[in-house]
Amino acid sequence: DEIWKASLKLLGTEFEMMANFPIDPTLN
C-alpha cells in the first residue's frame, strides 16, 4: 500500500512537471 502511494505520488509529480513546463524536443 505504501509502495503504491509512493509510486502514485512520483507519477503525480512527474505529470505536474510535464504540465507546468513546455515539452522541448531537444531535451529528449
N, CA, C, O and CB atoms as a CASP TS submission, in Angstrom:
PFRMAT TS
TARGET T0000
AUTHOR 0000-0000-0000
METHOD Language model
MODEL 1
PARENT N/A
ATOM      1  N   ASP     1       0.838  -1.198   0.000  1.00  0.00           N
ATOM      2  CA  ASP     1       0.000   0.000   0.000  1.00  0.00           C
ATOM      3  C   ASP     1       0.873   1.247   0.000  1.00  0.00           C
ATOM      4  O   ASP     1       0.632   2.178  -0.769  1.00  0.00           O
ATOM      5  CB  ASP     1      -0.948   0.006   1.218  1.00  0.00           C
ATOM      6  N   GLU     2       1.878   1.266   0.854  1.00  0.00           N
ATOM      7  CA  GLU     2       2.791   2.418   0.903  1.00  0.00           C
ATOM      8  C   GLU     2       3.559   2.562  -0.405  1.00  0.00           C
ATOM      9  O   GLU     2       3.780   3.671  -0.891  1.00  0.00           O
ATOM     10  CB  GLU     2       3.777   2.275   2.076  1.00  0.00           C
ATOM     11  N   ILE     3       3.957   1.434  -0.963  1.00  0.00           N
ATOM     12  CA  ILE     3       4.700   1.461  -2.234  1.00  0.00           C
ATOM     13  C   ILE     3       3.822   2.040  -3.333  1.00  0.00           C
ATOM     14  O   ILE     3       4.283   2.814  -4.172  1.00  0.00           O
ATOM     15  CB  ILE     3       5.185   0.038  -2.625  1.00  0.00           C
ATOM     16  N   TRP     4       2.541   1.650  -3.317  1.00  0.00           N
ATOM     17  CA  TRP     4       1.601   2.154  -4.321  1.00  0.00           C
ATOM     18  C   TRP     4       1.447   3.659  -4.190  1.00  0.00           C
ATOM     19  O   TRP     4       1.455   4.383  -5.185  1.00  0.00           O
ATOM     20  CB  TRP     4       0.232   1.465  -4.182  1.00  0.00           C
ATOM     21  N   LYS     5       1.306   4.127  -2.945  1.00  0.00           N
ATOM     22  CA  LYS     5       1.140   5.558  -2.711  1.00  0.00           C
ATOM     23  C   LYS     5       2.383   6.316  -3.157  1.00  0.00           C
ATOM     24  O   LYS     5       2.278   7.396  -3.738  1.00  0.00           O
ATOM     25  CB  LYS     5       0.848   5.835  -1.226  1.00  0.00           C
ATOM     26  N   ALA     6       3.552   5.758  -2.890  1.00  0.00           N
ATOM     27  CA  ALA     6       4.809   6.400  -3.272  1.00  0.00           C
ATOM     28  C   ALA     6       4.913   6.485  -4.793  1.00  0.00           C
ATOM     29  O   ALA     6       5.331   7.506  -5.340  1.00  0.00           O
ATOM     30  CB  ALA     6       6.016   5.628  -2.689  1.00  0.00           C
ATOM     31  N   SER     7       4.533   5.408  -5.467  1.00  0.00           N
ATOM     32  CA  SER     7       4.585   5.381  -6.928  1.00  0.00           C
ATOM     33  C   SER     7       3.601   6.384  -7.510  1.00  0.00           C
ATOM     34  O   SER     7       3.905   7.085  -8.475  1.00  0.00           O
ATOM     35  CB  SER     7       4.285   3.968  -7.458  1.00  0.00           C
ATOM     36  N   LEU     8       2.414   6.441  -6.909  1.00  0.00           N
ATOM     37  CA  LEU     8       1.385   7.353  -7.397  1.00  0.00           C
ATOM     38  C   LEU     8       1.826   8.796  -7.219  1.00  0.00           C
ATOM     39  O   LEU     8       1.601   9.635  -8.092  1.00  0.00           O
ATOM     40  CB  LEU     8       0.057   7.109  -6.671  1.00  0.00           C
ATOM     41  N   LYS     9       2.457   9.083  -6.078  1.00  0.00           N
ATOM     42  CA  LYS     9       2.942  10.436  -5.801  1.00  0.00           C
ATOM     43  C   LYS     9       4.035  10.807  -6.797  1.00  0.00           C
ATOM     44  O   LYS     9       4.085  11.938  -7.280  1.00  0.00           O
ATOM     45  CB  LYS     9       3.471  10.546  -4.348  1.00  0.00           C
ATOM     46  N   LEU    10       4.912   9.846  -7.101  1.00  0.00           N
ATOM     47  CA  LEU    10       6.002  10.096  -8.038  1.00  0.00           C
ATOM     48  C   LEU    10       5.445  10.393  -9.428  1.00  0.00           C
ATOM     49  O   LEU    10       5.901  11.318 -10.100  1.00  0.00           O
ATOM     50  CB  LEU    10       6.964   8.891  -8.089  1.00  0.00           C
ATOM     51  N   LEU    11       4.465   9.613  -9.851  1.00  0.00           N
ATOM     52  CA  LEU    11       3.845   9.834 -11.157  1.00  0.00           C
ATOM     53  C   LEU    11       3.132  11.173 -11.190  1.00  0.00           C
ATOM     54  O   LEU    11       3.155  11.874 -12.202  1.00  0.00           O
ATOM     55  CB  LEU    11       2.863   8.704 -11.489  1.00  0.00           C
ATOM     56  N   GLY    12       2.495  11.528 -10.075  1.00  0.00           N
ATOM     57  CA  GLY    12       1.786  12.798  -9.994  1.00  0.00           C
ATOM     58  C   GLY    12       2.746  13.959 -10.141  1.00  0.00           C
ATOM     59  O   GLY    12       2.461  14.930 -10.842  1.00  0.00           O
ATOM     60  N   THR    13       3.891  13.857  -9.473  1.00  0.00           N
ATOM     61  CA  THR    13       4.904  14.909  -9.538  1.00  0.00           C
ATOM     62  C   THR    13       5.433  15.042 -10.965  1.00  0.00           C
ATOM     63  O   THR    13       5.609  16.148 -11.475  1.00  0.00           O
ATOM     64  CB  THR    13       6.063  14.613  -8.558  1.00  0.00           C
ATOM     65  N   GLU    14       5.682  13.901 -11.596  1.00  0.00           N
ATOM     66  CA  GLU    14       6.204  13.906 -12.965  1.00  0.00           C
ATOM     67  C   GLU    14       5.184  14.525 -13.917  1.00  0.00           C
ATOM     68  O   GLU    14       5.541  15.264 -14.835  1.00  0.00           O
ATOM     69  CB  GLU    14       6.562  12.470 -13.420  1.00  0.00           C
ATOM     70  N   PHE    15       3.906  14.212 -13.682  1.00  0.00           N
ATOM     71  CA  PHE    15       2.839  14.751 -14.524  1.00  0.00           C
ATOM     72  C   PHE    15       2.731  16.259 -14.355  1.00  0.00           C
ATOM     73  O   PHE    15       2.517  16.984 -15.326  1.00  0.00           O
ATOM     74  CB  PHE    15       1.498  14.083 -14.190  1.00  0.00           C
ATOM     75  N   GLU    16       2.881  16.731 -13.113  1.00  0.00           N
ATOM     76  CA  GLU    16       2.813  18.167 -12.848  1.00  0.00           C
ATOM     77  C   GLU    16       3.948  18.893 -13.562  1.00  0.00           C
ATOM     78  O   GLU    16       3.750  19.968 -14.128  1.00  0.00           O
ATOM     79  CB  GLU    16       2.868  18.445 -11.333  1.00  0.00           C
ATOM     80  N   MET    17       5.132  18.301 -13.530  1.00  0.00           N
ATOM     81  CA  MET    17       6.286  18.914 -14.192  1.00  0.00           C
ATOM     82  C   MET    17       6.046  18.997 -15.696  1.00  0.00           C
ATOM     83  O   MET    17       6.360  20.005 -16.330  1.00  0.00           O
ATOM     84  CB  MET    17       7.576  18.113 -13.897  1.00  0.00           C
ATOM     85  N   MET    18       5.488  17.930 -16.257  1.00  0.00           N
ATOM     86  CA  MET    18       5.224  17.904 -17.695  1.00  0.00           C
ATOM     87  C   MET    18       4.147  18.918 -18.058  1.00  0.00           C
ATOM     88  O   MET    18       4.167  19.492 -19.146  1.00  0.00           O
ATOM     89  CB  MET    18       4.803  16.494 -18.143  1.00  0.00           C
ATOM     90  N   ALA    19       3.204  19.135 -17.140  1.00  0.00           N
ATOM     91  CA  ALA    19       2.107  20.052 -17.412  1.00  0.00           C
ATOM     92  C   ALA    19       2.549  21.508 -17.243  1.00  0.00           C
ATOM     93  O   ALA    19       2.074  22.396 -17.950  1.00  0.00           O
ATOM     94  CB  ALA    19       0.924  19.748 -16.491  1.00  0.00           C
ATOM     95  N   ASN    20       3.460  21.738 -16.302  1.00  0.00           N
ATOM     96  CA  ASN    20       3.891  23.106 -15.998  1.00  0.00           C
ATOM     97  C   ASN    20       4.955  23.613 -16.966  1.00  0.00           C
ATOM     98  O   ASN    20       5.028  24.810 -17.245  1.00  0.00           O
ATOM     99  CB  ASN    20       4.422  23.177 -14.581  1.00  0.00           C
ATOM    100  N   PHE    21       5.775  22.703 -17.477  1.00  0.00           N
ATOM    101  CA  PHE    21       6.852  23.118 -18.367  1.00  0.00           C
ATOM    102  C   PHE    21       6.603  22.617 -19.783  1.00  0.00           C
ATOM    103  O   PHE    21       6.277  21.445 -19.974  1.00  0.00           O
ATOM    104  CB  PHE    21       8.201  22.606 -17.852  1.00  0.00           C
ATOM    105  N   PRO    22       6.750  23.481 -20.772  1.00  0.00           N
ATOM    106  CA  PRO    22       6.569  23.083 -22.170  1.00  0.00           C
ATOM    107  C   PRO    22       7.569  21.998 -22.552  1.00  0.00           C
ATOM    108  O   PRO    22       8.734  22.043 -22.155  1.00  0.00           O
ATOM    109  CB  PRO    22       6.720  24.299 -23.104  1.00  0.00           C
ATOM    110  N   ILE    23       7.108  21.038 -23.317  1.00  0.00           N
ATOM    111  CA  ILE    23       7.983  19.934 -23.723  1.00  0.00           C
ATOM    112  C   ILE    23       8.932  20.394 -24.830  1.00  0.00           C
ATOM    113  O   ILE    23       8.499  20.854 -25.887  1.00  0.00           O
ATOM    114  CB  ILE    23       7.146  18.718 -24.201  1.00  0.00           C
ATOM    115  N   ASP    24      10.215  20.264 -24.571  1.00  0.00           N
ATOM    116  CA  ASP    24      11.222  20.680 -25.547  1.00  0.00           C
ATOM    117  C   ASP    24      11.863  19.440 -26.171  1.00  0.00           C
ATOM    118  O   ASP    24      12.565  18.702 -25.480  1.00  0.00           O
ATOM    119  CB  ASP    24      12.305  21.584 -24.882  1.00  0.00           C
ATOM    120  N   PRO    25      11.636  19.199 -27.455  1.00  0.00           N
ATOM    121  CA  PRO    25      12.162  18.016 -28.148  1.00  0.00           C
ATOM    122  C   PRO    25      13.675  17.889 -28.035  1.00  0.00           C
ATOM    123  O   PRO    25      14.212  16.783 -28.103  1.00  0.00           O
ATOM    124  CB  PRO    25      11.772  18.059 -29.607  1.00  0.00           C
ATOM    125  N   THR    26      14.364  19.010 -27.862  1.00  0.00           N
ATOM    126  CA  THR    26      15.824  18.980 -27.807  1.00  0.00           C
ATOM    127  C   THR    26      16.310  18.416 -26.480  1.00  0.00           C
ATOM    128  O   THR    26      17.477  18.045 -26.352  1.00  0.00           O
ATOM    129  CB  THR    26      16.396  20.380 -28.022  1.00  0.00           C
ATOM    130  N   LEU    27      15.417  18.349 -25.488  1.00  0.00           N
ATOM    131  CA  LEU    27      15.809  17.829 -24.180  1.00  0.00           C
ATOM    132  C   LEU    27      15.662  16.319 -24.113  1.00  0.00           C
ATOM    133  O   LEU    27      16.101  15.682 -23.156  1.00  0.00           O
ATOM    134  CB  LEU    27      14.980  18.476 -23.084  1.00  0.00           C
ATOM    135  N   ASN    28      15.032  15.746 -25.153  1.00  0.00           N
ATOM    136  CA  ASN    28      14.885  14.298 -25.182  1.00  0.00           C
ATOM    137  C   ASN    28      16.210  13.698 -25.596  1.00  0.00           C
ATOM    138  O   ASN    28      16.333  12.477 -25.691  1.00  0.00           O
ATOM    139  CB  ASN    28      13.745  13.857 -26.144  1.00  0.00           C
TER
END
